[in-house]
Amino acid sequence: MNEEFSTVSHTRDSHLFDTEQFNCTNCDKRQKFGNWQWKQSDAILLPMSEQNQGIIDEANQGKKWFPAVKTAPTWGKVSSKTQTISSREGDTIANQGDVICKGPGGEIWVQGAAKFNKKYVTTGEKDGEGYEKYLPNPETSRVFAAKIDHPFEVETSWGVLSGQPGDYLLKSAEDEKVTYPKSVWVVGADIFAATYKKAI
């Protein structure tokens, strides 16, 4: 079990997590921590990879994955508190210390600081909102993408992301040979076209 769940108490009408900031009294609301999600209806913890098995199976069996590299700059700033960030793909949770990212089209997403700093290199340039400009690290910007031709959802450590027909499911390059990667995410078709290019 994830160490963040070392103490969990639950009743029919409420559930209390050991991390106070995630207390919830709405049993229908899903609460997410790291690579795990707790659902009142199941009363169990499930790895993200299992929750996304259906859409990943579709990408694997259809041999839809192809390599791509990010080419567009990204703007980022460190979240000073735990907060909910609204994106086109759905609401996500930014924990204190995570990086709130902004793409060239204004799209917003959240990424853990360690992974972000591995994937991007700062330029030192900042805008009026406190975002700093970063360029993709050519050594770590490679991903694998699969185009999905119907509406779909994936569970992430920050929230549920929704994709529309033609949007892309992405996974990290290090998960190329991993059948069920722990981390997948959604990129809209227009954003993918503007920020990624197919790799050789």
MARLO-438988 format. One record per atom (N, C-alpha, C, CB): x, y negated, z; residue in three letters. Coordinates in steps of 0.1 Angstrom, whole numbers, padded with zeros to 4 digits, always signed. Each point is the difference from the previous one (the first is absolute). Glycine has a CB too. Example, Ala and Ser with C-alpha at 12.3 -4.5 7.8 and 13.67 -1.06 7.14 Angstrom:
<nodes>
+0132+0057+0078ALA
-0009-0012+0000ALA
+0009-0012+0000ALA
-0019+0012+0012ALA
+0015-0023-0019SER
+0009-0011+0000SER
-0008-0011+0008SER
+0012+0006-0022SER
</nodes>
This chain:
<nodes>
+0008+0012+0000MET
-0008-0012+0000MET
+0009-0012+0000MET
-0019+0012+0012MET
+0015-0023-0019ASN
+0007-0012-0001ASN
+0001-0006+0014ASN
-0008-0004-0023ASN
+0020+0000+0027GLU
+0003-0005+0014GLU
-0009-0012+0003GLU
+0023+0009-0001GLU
-0028-0016-0009GLU
-0009-0011+0003GLU
-0013+0004+0006GLU
+0011-0013-0018GLU
-0014+0026+0017PHE
-0013+0006+0005PHE
+0002+0008+0013PHE
-0009+0000-0023PHE
+0020-0004+0031SER
+0003+0008+0012SER
-0012+0000+0010SER
+0024-0005-0004SER
-0032-0006+0004THR
-0011-0001+0009THR
-0013-0004-0008THR
+0015-0005+0020THR
-0024+0013-0022VAL
-0013-0003-0007VAL
-0012+0005+0008VAL
+0012+0001-0022VAL
-0021-0010+0025SER
-0012+0004+0007SER
-0012-0004-0010SER
+0010-0003+0024SER
-0020+0012-0023HIS
-0012-0002-0009HIS
-0013+0003+0007HIS
+0015+0004-0020HIS
-0025-0011+0017THR
-0013+0003+0005THR
-0009+0000-0013THR
+0003-0009+0024THR
-0016+0013-0022ARG
-0009+0000-0012ARG
-0002-0014-0005ARG
-0011+0020+0009ARG
+0011-0030-0001ASP
-0004-0014-0004ASP
+0012-0009-0002ASP
-0021+0003+0012ASP
+0033+0001-0008SER
+0012-0008-0001SER
+0012+0008-0001SER
-0011-0019+0012SER
+0022+0013-0017HIS
+0013+0007+0001HIS
+0011-0010+0003HIS
-0009+0018-0017HIS
+0018-0014+0025LEU
+0010-0009+0005LEU
+0014+0006-0003LEU
-0015-0008+0019LEU
+0023+0001-0026PHE
+0013+0004-0003PHE
+0010-0006+0009PHE
-0006+0002-0024PHE
+0018+0005+0025ASP
+0010-0004+0010ASP
+0006-0014-0004ASP
+0005+0024+0005ASP
-0006-0028-0018THR
+0004-0013-0004THR
-0011-0010+0002THR
+0017+0010-0017THR
-0017-0019+0026GLU
-0011-0008+0004GLU
-0006-0008-0012GLU
+0009-0001+0023GLU
-0001-0004-0031GLN
-0004-0009-0011GLN
-0009+0008-0010GLN
+0020-0014+0003GLN
-0021+0027-0002PHE
-0008+0008-0010PHE
-0012+0006+0007PHE
+0020+0005-0013PHE
-0024-0010+0025ASN
-0012+0004+0007ASN
-0012-0001-0010ASN
+0010-0006+0023ASN
-0019+0015-0023CYS
-0011-0001-0009CYS
-0013+0006+0007CYS
+0015+0002-0020CYS
-0026-0009+0019THR
-0012+0004+0005THR
-0010+0004-0010THR
+0004-0014+0020THR
+0000+0014-0033ASN
-0008+0004-0011ASN
+0004+0014-0005ASN
-0004-0024-0007ASN
-0004+0034+0010CYS
+0005+0014-0003CYS
+0000+0002-0015CYS
-0010+0007+0021CYS
+0005-0015-0029ASP
+0000+0002-0014ASP
+0013-0006-0007ASP
-0025+0001+0000ASP
+0032-0009+0008LYS
+0011-0007-0005LYS
+0013+0009+0001LYS
-0010-0022+0006LYS
+0017+0023-0016ARG
+0013+0008+0000ARG
+0011-0008+0005ARG
-0008+0013-0019ARG
+0017-0007+0027GLN
+0011-0007+0006GLN
+0013+0007-0005GLN
-0013-0007+0020GLN
+0022-0001-0025LYS
+0012+0006-0006LYS
+0013-0003+0007LYS
-0012-0001-0022LYS
+0021+0010+0023PHE
+0013-0002+0007PHE
+0010+0008-0008PHE
-0011-0004+0023PHE
+0021-0003-0028GLY
+0011+0007-0007GLY
-0005+0008-0011GLY
+0013+0001+0021GLY
-0009+0012-0022ASN
-0005+0008-0011ASN
-0012+0009+0005ASN
+0023+0000-0009ASN
-0030-0004+0019TRP
-0011+0008+0005TRP
-0013-0009+0001TRP
+0016+0014+0013TRP
-0027-0007-0014GLN
-0013-0007+0001GLN
-0009+0008+0010GLN
+0002-0010-0023GLN
-0009+0004+0031TRP
-0009+0006+0009TRP
-0015-0003-0004TRP
+0017-0001+0019TRP
-0025+0011-0020LYS
-0014-0002-0004LYS
-0009+0006+0011LYS
+0006+0001-0025LYS
-0016-0009+0030GLN
-0008+0005+0010GLN
-0008+0012-0004GLN
-0002-0023+0008GLN
-0002+0024-0020SER
-0008+0011-0005SER
+0008+0013+0001SER
-0013-0015-0015SER
+0026+0015+0013ASP
+0009+0011+0000ASP
+0006+0003+0014ASP
+0004-0004-0024ASP
-0001-0007+0031ALA
+0006+0001+0013ALA
+0014+0007-0001ALA
-0022+0000+0011ALA
+0029-0002-0023ILE
+0013+0005-0002ILE
+0009-0010-0007ILE
-0010+0023-0001ILE
+0022-0021+0001LEU
+0010-0008-0008LEU
+0004+0008-0012LEU
+0008-0011+0021LEU
-0009+0004-0033LEU
+0004+0006-0012LEU
+0012-0008-0007LEU
-0024+0008-0003LEU
+0034-0001-0002PRO
+0010-0007-0008PRO
-0006-0007-0012PRO
+0017+0017+0008PRO
-0011-0028-0011MET
-0005-0007-0012MET
+0001+0008-0013MET
+0007-0021+0011MET
+0003+0030-0012SER
+0002+0008-0012SER
-0012+0009-0002SER
+0025-0001+0003SER
-0031+0006+0008GLU
-0011+0009-0001GLU
-0013-0007-0003GLU
+0011+0015+0016GLU
-0013-0027-0011GLN
-0011-0008-0003GLN
-0001-0004-0015GLN
+0000-0009+0023GLN
+0012+0007-0029ASN
+0000-0004-0014ASN
+0002+0012-0010ASN
+0010-0022+0008ASN
-0012+0034-0003GLN
+0004+0012-0008GLN
-0008+0000-0013GLN
+0005+0012+0021GLN
-0017-0016-0021GLY
-0008+0001-0012GLY
+0005-0008-0012GLY
-0019+0004+0015GLY
+0022-0017-0012ILE
+0005-0008-0011ILE
+0014+0003-0003ILE
-0015-0018+0008ILE
+0023+0023+0001ILE
+0014+0004-0003ILE
+0000+0012-0008ILE
+0008-0010+0021ILE
-0018+0020-0018ASP
-0001+0012-0008ASP
-0003-0004-0015ASP
-0008+0013+0021ASP
-0001-0022-0022GLU
-0004-0005-0014GLU
+0012-0005-0008GLU
-0023-0005+0009GLU
+0032-0003-0002ALA
+0012-0006-0006ALA
+0010+0011-0003ALA
-0004-0021+0011ALA
+0005+0031-0002ASN
+0010+0011-0002ASN
-0004+0009-0011ASN
+0006-0002+0024ASN
-0018+0007-0023GLN
-0005+0010-0009GLN
-0002-0006-0014GLN
-0011+0012+0018GLN
+0008-0025-0019GLY
-0001-0006-0013GLY
+0013-0005-0006GLY
-0023-0006+0006GLY
+0034+0008+0002LYS
+0013-0004-0004LYS
+0000-0015-0004LYS
+0005+0023-0008LYS
-0011-0031+0016LYS
-0002-0014-0003LYS
+0011-0009+0005LYS
-0024+0004+0002LYS
+0033+0001+0007TRP
+0011-0008+0006TRP
+0010-0004-0011TRP
-0004+0012+0022TRP
+0008-0024-0022PHE
+0011-0005-0008PHE
+0009-0010+0007PHE
-0014+0004-0021PHE
+0027-0005+0018PRO
+0008-0009+0008PRO
-0002-0014-0005PRO
+0017+0018+0003PRO
-0016-0027+0007ALA
-0001-0015-0003ALA
+0009-0007+0009ALA
-0024+0003-0008ALA
+0028-0015+0004VAL
+0008-0009+0009VAL
-0007-0013+0001VAL
+0021+0011-0006VAL
-0020-0017+0018LYS
-0006-0013+0002LYS
+0010-0011-0005LYS
-0013+0008+0020LYS
+0008-0018-0027THR
+0008-0010-0006THR
-0003-0014+0005THR
+0002+0015-0020THR
-0014-0017+0025ALA
-0004-0013+0004ALA
+0004-0003+0014ALA
-0020+0001-0015ALA
+0022-0014+0018PRO
+0004-0004+0014PRO
-0012+0002+0010PRO
+0017-0016-0009PRO
-0014+0017+0021THR
-0010+0001+0011THR
+0003-0011+0010THR
-0004+0025-0004THR
-0007-0030+0010TRP
+0002-0010+0011TRP
-0004+0007+0013TRP
-0005-0020-0016TRP
+0012+0018+0027GLY
-0003+0007+0012GLY
+0002-0008+0012GLY
+0005+0021-0011GLY
-0013-0019+0022LYS
+0003-0006+0013LYS
-0004+0010+0011LYS
-0004-0023-0010LYS
+0012+0022+0021VAL
-0002+0010+0011VAL
-0013-0004+0007VAL
+0025+0004+0002VAL
-0033+0005+0001SER
-0012-0002+0008SER
+0003-0002+0015SER
-0013+0014-0016SER
+0009-0025+0021SER
+0003-0004+0014SER
-0009+0007+0010SER
+0009-0022-0008SER
-0020+0029+0003LYS
-0009+0006+0009LYS
-0007+0011-0008LYS
-0004-0021+0014LYS
-0004+0030-0007THR
-0008+0010-0006THR
-0012-0007-0006THR
+0008+0018+0015THR
-0011-0016-0028GLN
-0011-0007-0006GLN
-0005+0008-0012GLN
+0009-0022+0008GLN
-0021+0019-0012THR
-0006+0006-0012THR
+0002-0009-0012THR
-0018+0012+0015THR
+0023-0006-0025ILE
+0003-0007-0013ILE
-0010+0005-0010ILE
+0025-0003+0006ILE
-0032-0006-0013SER
-0009+0004-0011SER
+0007+0000-0013SER
-0019-0009+0013SER
+0018+0020-0020SER
+0006+0001-0013SER
-0011+0005-0010SER
+0023+0005+0010SER
-0019-0005-0023ARG
-0010+0004-0010ARG
-0004+0015+0002ARG
+0010-0017-0016ARG
-0001+0025+0021GLU
-0002+0014+0002GLU
-0007+0003+0013GLU
+0020+0005-0015GLU
-0021-0014+0024GLY
-0007+0002+0013GLY
+0008-0007+0011GLY
-0009+0022-0009GLY
+0003-0022+0021ASP
+0006-0006+0012ASP
+0011+0010+0005ASP
-0022-0012+0006ASP
+0033+0006-0002THR
+0011+0007+0005THR
+0005-0006+0013THR
+0007+0007-0023THR
-0001+0001+0032ILE
+0005-0005+0012ILE
+0015-0003-0001ILE
-0017+0013+0012ILE
+0021-0025-0008ALA
+0014-0004+0001ALA
+0004+0000+0014ALA
-0001-0014-0021ALA
+0009+0022+0026ASN
+0005+0000+0013ASN
+0011-0011+0002ASN
-0005+0025+0003ASN
+0007-0029+0009GLN
+0011-0010+0003GLN
+0013+0006-0005GLN
-0012-0009+0020GLN
+0019+0001-0029GLY
+0013+0005-0005GLY
-0001+0005-0014GLY
+0007+0005+0023GLY
-0019-0001-0028ASP
-0002+0004-0014ASP
+0002-0012-0009ASP
-0016+0018+0007ASP
+0017-0015-0020VAL
+0002-0011-0009VAL
-0013-0001-0008VAL
+0025+0004-0002VAL
-0031-0017+0001ILE
-0011-0003-0008ILE
+0006-0004-0013ILE
-0015-0007+0020ILE
+0011+0014-0031CYS
+0006-0002-0013CYS
-0010-0007-0009CYS
+0014+0020+0003CYS
-0009-0028-0012LYS
-0009-0007-0010LYS
+0007+0001-0014LYS
-0008-0016+0018LYS
+0000+0021-0027GLY
+0005+0002-0014GLY
-0001-0012-0008GLY
-0005+0024+0002GLY
+0010-0024-0014PRO
+0000-0012-0009PRO
-0014-0004-0004PRO
+0021+0007-0009PRO
-0031+0002+0010GLY
-0014-0004-0003GLY
-0008-0003+0013GLY
+0001+0014-0020GLY
+0006-0015+0031GLY
-0007-0004+0013GLY
-0005+0012+0007GLY
-0006-0021-0010GLY
+0008+0033+0005GLU
-0004+0012+0007GLU
+0007+0003+0013GLU
-0006+0010-0022GLU
-0001-0006+0032ILE
+0006+0002+0014ILE
+0000+0014+0003ILE
-0008-0023+0007ILE
+0019+0028+0000TRP
+0000+0013+0006TRP
+0010+0000+0012TRP
-0005+0011-0023TRP
+0005+0000+0030VAL
+0009+0001+0012VAL
+0010+0011-0001VAL
-0019-0009+0014VAL
+0031+0007-0009GLN
+0010+0010-0001GLN
+0009+0000+0013GLN
+0000-0002-0026GLN
+0004+0013+0030GLY
+0009+0001+0012GLY
+0013-0007-0003GLY
-0011+0021+0007GLY
+0016-0028+0003ALA
+0013-0008-0002ALA
+0011+0008-0005ALA
-0008-0015+0018ALA
+0010+0027-0013ALA
+0012+0008-0004ALA
-0001+0004-0014ALA
+0002+0009+0023ALA
-0014-0004-0028LYS
-0002+0003-0014LYS
+0001-0012-0009LYS
-0014+0019+0007LYS
+0009-0030-0002PHE
+0000-0012-0008PHE
+0015-0005-0003PHE
-0023-0006+0009PHE
+0030+0006+0002ASN
+0014-0005-0001ASN
+0009+0009-0008ASN
-0003-0010+0022ASN
-0001+0023-0023LYS
+0007+0009-0009LYS
-0003-0002-0015LYS
-0001+0017+0019LYS
-0012-0021-0021LYS
-0004-0001-0014LYS
+0002-0014-0006LYS
-0017+0017+0005LYS
+0019-0027+0003TYR
+0001-0014-0006TYR
+0013-0007+0006TYR
-0025-0001-0002TYR
+0029-0009-0006VAL
+0012-0008+0004VAL
-0004-0015+0000VAL
+0016+0017-0010VAL
-0014-0024+0021THR
-0004-0013+0001THR
+0008-0010-0009THR
-0007+0005+0023THR
+0000-0015-0027THR
+0006-0011-0008THR
+0003-0012+0009THR
-0012+0008-0021THR
+0005-0008+0033GLY
+0002-0012+0009GLY
-0010-0011-0003GLY
+0024+0006+0001GLY
-0032-0005-0012GLU
-0010-0010-0004GLU
-0013+0002+0008GLU
+0011-0002-0023GLU
-0017-0009+0028LYS
-0012+0001+0008LYS
-0011-0009-0006LYS
+0013+0006+0021LYS
-0025-0002-0019ASP
-0011-0009-0005ASP
-0006-0007+0012ASP
-0005+0015-0020ASP
-0005-0023+0017GLY
-0006-0008+0011GLY
-0008+0007+0010GLY
-0001-0018-0016GLY
-0002+0031+0013GLU
-0008+0009+0009GLU
+0009+0008+0009GLU
-0019+0000-0016GLU
+0032-0001+0014GLY
+0009+0008+0008GLY
+0004+0013-0006GLY
-0009-0011+0020GLY
+0005+0013-0032TYR
+0004+0013-0007TYR
+0014-0002-0006TYR
-0024+0005-0005TYR
+0032+0005+0005GLU
+0014+0000-0005GLU
+0000+0008-0013GLU
+0010-0003+0023GLU
-0003-0002-0033LYS
+0001+0007-0013LYS
+0010+0011+0000LYS
-0007-0021-0011LYS
+0003+0033+0007TYR
+0008+0012-0001TYR
+0000+0006-0014TYR
-0004+0005+0024TYR
+0015+0001-0028LEU
+0001+0007-0013LEU
+0001+0015+0003LEU
+0011-0020-0011LEU
-0017+0028+0002PRO
+0001+0014+0002PRO
+0015+0005+0000PRO
-0022+0003-0012PRO
+0025+0005+0021ASN
+0014+0006+0000ASN
+0000+0011-0011ASN
+0003-0004+0026ASN
+0006+0002-0036PRO
+0000+0009-0011PRO
+0003+0015+0004PRO
+0007-0019-0014PRO
-0001+0021+0026GLU
+0004+0013+0004GLU
-0012+0007+0007GLU
+0024-0007+0002GLU
-0034+0000+0002THR
-0011+0006+0008THR
-0014-0004-0005THR
+0016+0000+0019THR
-0017-0006-0030SER
-0013-0005-0005SER
-0007+0010-0009SER
+0009-0023+0001SER
-0003+0034-0003ARG
-0007+0011-0008ARG
-0011+0006+0008ARG
+0022+0004-0012ARG
-0033-0001+0005VAL
-0012+0006+0005VAL
-0005+0010-0010VAL
-0006-0020+0014VAL
-0004+0028-0010PHE
-0008+0008-0009PHE
-0014-0004+0000PHE
+0016+0020+0003PHE
-0022-0021-0015ALA
-0014-0005-0001ALA
-0008+0009-0008ALA
+0008-0023+0001ALA
-0021+0024+0003ALA
-0010+0008-0007ALA
-0012-0009-0003ALA
+0008+0022+0011ALA
-0012-0023-0024LYS
-0012-0007-0003LYS
-0013+0008+0002LYS
+0013-0013-0017LYS
-0022+0008+0025ILE
-0012+0007+0004ILE
-0012-0006-0008ILE
+0009+0005+0023ILE
-0017+0003-0029ASP
-0011-0005-0009ASP
-0013-0001+0006ASP
+0013+0010-0018ASP
-0014-0010+0031HIS
-0013-0001+0007HIS
+0002-0007+0014HIS
-0008+0021-0011HIS
-0002-0026+0017PRO
+0002-0006+0013PRO
+0006+0010+0010PRO
-0020-0016-0004PRO
+0028+0011+0013PHE
+0006+0009+0010PHE
+0005-0008+0012PHE
+0008+0016-0018PHE
-0006-0008+0029GLU
+0005-0006+0013GLU
+0012+0008+0005GLU
-0023-0009+0005GLU
+0032+0002+0002VAL
+0011+0007+0007VAL
+0001-0006+0014VAL
+0012+0005-0022VAL
-0009+0004+0031GLU
+0003-0004+0014GLU
+0015-0004+0001GLU
-0019+0015+0009GLU
+0021-0026-0003THR
+0014-0004+0003THR
+0001-0004+0015THR
+0003-0008-0024THR
+0010+0006+0028SER
+0002-0004+0014SER
-0006-0013+0003SER
+0020+0014+0001SER
-0024-0022-0011TRP
-0005-0014+0002TRP
-0015-0001-0002TRP
+0022-0008-0007TRP
-0028+0018+0001GLY
-0014+0000-0003GLY
-0004+0008-0012GLY
+0000-0023+0010GLY
-0013+0023-0014VAL
-0005+0007-0011VAL
+0001-0009-0012VAL
-0015+0014+0014VAL
+0022-0009-0025LEU
+0002-0008-0012LEU
-0009+0006-0011LEU
+0024-0007+0007LEU
-0030-0002-0015SER
-0009+0005-0010SER
+0005-0004-0014SER
-0019-0002+0016SER
+0018+0011-0025GLY
+0004-0002-0014GLY
-0012+0001-0010GLY
+0023+0009+0006GLY
-0022-0017-0016GLN
-0010+0000-0011GLN
+0005+0009-0011GLN
-0009-0023+0007GLN
+0000+0027-0017PRO
+0005+0007-0011PRO
+0011-0007-0008PRO
-0023+0010-0002PRO
+0034-0003+0000GLY
+0011-0006-0007GLY
+0011-0005+0009GLY
-0015-0007-0017GLY
+0012+0006+0031ASP
+0010-0004+0009ASP
+0010+0012+0002ASP
-0016-0016+0012ASP
+0027+0013-0004TYR
+0011+0009+0001TYR
+0001+0005+0015TYR
+0012-0011-0020TYR
-0009+0024+0021LEU
+0004+0006+0013LEU
+0016+0000+0000LEU
-0022+0014+0002LEU
+0028-0019+0008LEU
+0015+0000+0000LEU
+0005+0008+0012LEU
+0000-0022-0011LEU
+0012+0027+0009LYS
+0008+0006+0011LYS
+0015-0003-0002LYS
-0017+0019+0002LYS
+0024-0018+0009SER
+0014-0004+0000SER
+0009+0010-0008SER
-0003-0010+0022SER
+0014+0005-0028ALA
+0008+0009-0008ALA
+0006+0012+0008ALA
+0006-0021-0013ALA
-0004+0019+0026GLU
+0006+0011+0008GLU
-0011+0012+0001GLU
+0015-0017+0012GLU
-0027+0014-0015ASP
-0011+0010+0000ASP
-0003+0006-0013ASP
-0010-0012+0019ASP
+0020+0011-0029GLU
-0002+0005-0013GLU
-0004+0015+0000GLU
+0016-0017-0008GLU
-0010+0025+0016LYS
-0002+0014+0000LYS
-0008+0005+0012LYS
+0021+0003-0012LYS
-0027-0013+0020VAL
-0008+0003+0011VAL
-0015+0002-0004VAL
+0016-0013+0015VAL
-0021+0024-0013THR
-0014+0003-0005THR
-0010-0009+0006THR
+0006+0023-0003THR
-0005-0025+0017TYR
-0009-0009+0006TYR
+0008-0011+0008TYR
-0018+0018+0002TYR
+0021-0029-0008PRO
+0008-0010+0007PRO
-0008-0007+0011PRO
+0012-0004-0021PRO
-0005+0000+0031LYS
-0007-0006+0012LYS
-0005-0014-0003LYS
+0015+0013+0015LYS
-0009-0019-0025SER
-0004-0014-0003SER
-0003-0001-0015SER
+0014-0009+0019SER
-0026+0005-0022VAL
-0004-0004-0013VAL
-0008-0013+0001VAL
-0001+0024-0008VAL
+0000-0032-0003TRP
-0007-0012+0001TRP
-0006-0003-0014TRP
+0015-0009+0018TRP
-0023-0002-0019VAL
-0007-0004-0012VAL
+0005-0013-0005VAL
-0021+0013+0008VAL
+0022-0014-0021VAL
+0004-0012-0007VAL
-0010-0002-0012VAL
+0025+0002+0007VAL
-0031-0014-0007GLY
-0010-0003-0011GLY
+0007+0001-0013GLY
-0013-0014+0016GLY
+0005+0017-0027ALA
+0006+0001-0013ALA
+0006-0013-0005ALA
-0017+0017-0005ALA
+0011-0028+0007ASP
+0006-0013-0004ASP
+0013-0003+0007ASP
-0023-0008-0006ASP
+0022+0011+0019ILE
+0012-0003+0008ILE
+0012+0009-0004ILE
-0015-0008+0020ILE
+0011+0021-0022PHE
+0011+0009-0004PHE
+0006-0004-0013PHE
-0012+0018+0011PHE
+0004-0023-0021ALA
+0005-0004-0013ALA
+0009-0012+0002ALA
-0020+0009-0011ALA
+0017-0018+0021ALA
+0008-0012+0001ALA
+0012+0001+0009ALA
-0021-0012-0003ALA
+0022+0023+0011THR
+0011+0001+0009THR
+0009+0013-0001THR
-0015-0013+0015THR
+0010+0022-0023TYR
+0008+0013-0002TYR
+0003+0002-0015TYR
-0010+0010+0021TYR
+0020-0002-0023LYS
+0002+0005-0014LYS
+0003+0015+0001LYS
+0008-0023-0009LYS
-0011+0030-0002LYS
+0003+0014+0000LYS
+0015+0003-0001LYS
-0023+0004-0011LYS
+0027+0005+0020ALA
+0015+0003+0000ALA
+0003+0011-0009ALA
+0001-0008+0023ALA
+0011+0009-0027ILE
+0005+0011-0009ILE
+0002+0012+0008ILE
+0011-0017-0016ILE
</nodes>
